[in-house]
Amino acid sequence: MPLAQPKSIMGVGGVRMKRMTSIILVLLLGLTMVAGAGAAEPQYHTIAAGDTLHRLAQEHKTTVVEFLDFNPGITPDKLEVGQKLLVPVETLWSYHVVQPGDNARSLAAAYKVPEETLRTANGLSTDRLTAGETIRIPIHYYLGDPEGDSETKQVTHTVEIGDTLFKIARTYKVALAKLVEWNDIKNIHNIMAGQTLIVG
C-alpha cells in the first residue's frame, strides 16, 4: 500500500515531462515553418525616377555586383522606371535529381547557370555526380538570352499541371525576373494551371 503513492508521483512527473517535450517540439516546428515561409517570398524593388544600382545596393545593404548577379540582362546605367529587380536578400533554388550521364557541366549548361556557381552551391570539388542524388540549382543566377528591342507580337503561355515559373523561363529562354515583371507575380511558387502568362 505505501508503495502506491510514489508510483503515482512518478506518473505525474512523467506526464508533465511529456507535455513539456511536446510543447517544445511544437514551438520548434512553428519556428521552422515560419523560416520556410519567409524563404518562399522573394523581394522585389520597383525602379523609381533617380534610382541607381549603387543607391539600391546601399539601401538594401548589399552590393552592385550581387544586384547584377540576381538580375542577369539588366543594363546598370539604363534602369527603366517601373522595372522590377530581384533584391539579393535570399537565394532562390530549384532542385534536380541526377540522372545517369549527368555531370556538373551538363547541368549548368541545361539550366543556364554558371558552372562554378552550381558547384559551389552543392559543395562539388569535381564534375562527377551520382545518379539519384539531388542537386540545388541557383535559379537567381539563370542566364536568360539577351533581349532585343524588336516589336514582336506578344507571346503567352497557359500554365499546365506540373509547370513551375523556372521551367517556363527555361522553355521560352527569358530571365525569371522578366516573367515576374511582365505578369506582376507576387509569389514565384504560386502559379495555377490554366493561368495565362506573358512570356515574350
N, C-alpha and C positions, 0 to 999 in steps of 0.2 A: 504493500500500500504506500509506504513513504516514497518509493521509487517512482511513483506515477507523476508526482509534481515536477521533478527535474526534467522528465521526458517532455512534459507539456511546455516547459520554459524553452527547452531546446527547439521544440517545434515552432514556437512563436518567433524565435530568433531566426530560424531558417526561412520562414515565410517573409520576414522583414528583409532579410538579405536578398532573397529572390526578387522582391518588389524593387529594392534599390537597384539591383542589377538591371532589371527590365527598364526602369526609368532612365538609367544611364545609356543603355543601348538605344532607346527611343530618341534621346537627345542627340546622340552621335549620329544616328540615321538622319535626323532632321537637318543637322548641320551639313551632312554630306549632300542631301538633296538640294539644299539652298545653294551650296557651292556649285553643284552641277547645273542648276537652273541659270545661275549667273553666267556660266561659261557658254550657254547656248544663245546668249543675246549679244551679238556683235554691236559695236558702237560706230556710228557714222557722224561725219561733220558735213554740213551743207555749206558750200562756199558762199561767202558774202563779199560785197564790194570791199576791196582793200586787203583781203586775206592773202597771205603768202605762206609757203610751206614752212619757212623759218618761224613765222609767228605762230602757226598751228603747232609746230613741234614744241615751242616753249609753253604754249597754253596747255598742251596735253602731256607735258613732261616726258617727251621722247625726242627723237632726232629726225632730221630731214631724210636721212638715209632709210630709216625704218618706214617713214611715210611712203617713200618711193618703192620700197620692197613690198609693202602691203597693197599698193595700187599701181601695178605694172601698166605701162602705156600712157600714164599722165605726163604732161609737159610741165615741168616745175614753174616756168615763168609765164605760162599761159593757162592759168586756172580760170574756169568759167563760173560765173555767178549761178548758183543753183545746182552746181555739180556736187555729187555726194562722194566723199572719200571715206574709206575704211580707216578708222583710227587704230593704230598699232598698240592696243592695250592688252589684248589677249589673242593668242594664236588660235586658228581655226583648223580643224583636222577632218579629213575623210580617212577611210580605212580600206585596205586592200588585203585580201587573203592570197598569199603567194601560191602561184600555180607552177607546175613543172616547167622549167625553162626560163622562169622569171629571174631577173637579177636587178640590182640597184639601177644600173644604167638604162635597162629597158623600161623599168617603171617610171624613171624620171622623164624619159622621152614620151612614154604613153600619156602620162598625166601633165606633161609640160611644166615641170618644176625643176629647179636647179638640182643636179645630181648631188652636189656637195651638201646642199640643204637637206635633201632627203636622207642622206647617210647620217648626217649629224643628228637629225630628229629621231633616228632609230638606233643610234649608237653603233653604226656599222663601220668596221675597220676594213672590210673587203667588199667586193662586188657580189659575193655569193650569198644566196638566200636559201632557206629551207622551205620546201613545199608544205603548206598548211599553216605557216606562221602568219601573223597579222602585222602589216606594215602601216605606220602612220604616214598619211600624205598631207603635207603642209599646204592646204588649198589657198591660203592667203598669198602664197608665192606663185600662183598659177600664171603662166606666161602666155596670155592671150595674144592672138595675132594682131599686129598693128592695124589700126582702123584708118580708112581713108575718109576723105571729105565728100565723096561722091553721093549724090542724092538718089539713092536706090530705093526701091519700094520696100516698105516696112515688112519685116519677116516676123511671123508669130509661131508659137509652139503651144499645142494643147497638152497639158500635163497628163501623163499616164500613171497608172499604179506602178510604184517602184522607182519613179523618177526622183532625182534629187537636183537641187539647183546647180551643184557642181557638175553632175553628169550632163545636164543641159548645156552648161557653159563649155564643156569639152566638145560636145556634139557640134555646136554651132561656132566653136572657136572664138569665143568672146570672153572678156575678163569677167570674173564673178562680180566685181564692183559695178560693172556696167549693167548687168542684169538687175541688180538691186536698185540702181538709179532709175533705169527705164521703167521698172514695174512698181516702184515705190514700196519695196518689200521691207517689212519691219523685222521679220524673223526668218533667216535663211533656212531654218529647219522646218518651216511651216508652209508648205505649198500643197495644194489639194488637186486630186485627179479631176480633170475637166476644166481646170483653170487655164486661161489663155495668157501666155506671157509674150512680151515683145523680146525678140532675141537678135534683132538686127535691123 
